[in-house]
Each structure stands twice: as C-alpha cells, then as structure tokens.
Amino acid sequence: MHMNEGVRLKELLSDTKIVLMPTSDGQAVLVDGEDVTEEIRSAEVTQAVSAVAAHNGVRELMVE
C-alpha cells in the first residue's frame, strides 16, 4: 500500500486497535495488542507521518 492511498489507509485504520498505555518510562503504544513503542518512533515512521496524516479520513479516525 502506498501512503497516498487515503481510502485504503482509512480502511486499514478502522480495522486497527491503537492503545496508549502509561508506563513508568512514559507511554507505551500497542497496535492490535503488539507493543510498537520503539518502532513508532523510528525515522521511517516519522517520515511517513505527514503523508498519512494528509488524508482527512485518517485524521478523523485518529481523533475519535
């Protein structure tokens, strides 16, 4: 999937459970039950954020 495919990204996000959990070190990020705290802070993810967040449907789901 390409980061410019807004409809597909929205569908993927709607089928994904994201949980933010407080920890003694700050906050853990779980995606579908998997701890992705370190991966979510990688350079690759950081570079993709703007392209993904440019889609209205993705932004709408993220603020729910």
N, C-alpha and C positions, 0 to 999 in steps of 0.2 A: 504494500500500500504506500502511496506517495503522500507526503504531508499536505499536498494541495487538494486532496480528495475529501472535501468537507463533509459530504453526506456520509461517506463510509467511516470517517473518523467519528462522527456523531453516533452512528450505529454501534461502533465498537465501544465508545464510551458509555452508551446507555446499557450495554451488557457487562459493564465492568464495575466492581465494587472497590471504592477507594476509601481507606480508613486512615485517619491521622490519630496517632496514639501518643499521649505524653509519656516521656520516659525521663529517667534521671539525667540523661545526656541531652535532652531537648525534646525532639519529636521523632517518632518512627512513622514511616509511610508503608502501608500494606495495600497491595493491589491483588484483589481476588485471594486474599489470605496469605500472600507471599510478601515477605519483608523486602522492600526495594529501596530502603532508606539510602544506601550508598549509591545505587545505580541512578536514582532520581537526581542526584547532584553531579552527575558526570558531565563532561564537556559536550558529549554527543547530545544528551537530553537538553542541556542549556541552549545549544544551537538550534534545536528543533522547536523550542517553546513558541517563538514568535510566529512561525509558520502555522502551527497548530492552533494557537490562540486567535489567529486572524479570522477564524470561522465562527460566525455568530452562534451556530448551533452548539459548538463545543463550549463556548463561553457560557451560554445559557445553562447547560448541564452542569458545568463546574461550580456555579454559584448556588445550585439547589441545595 
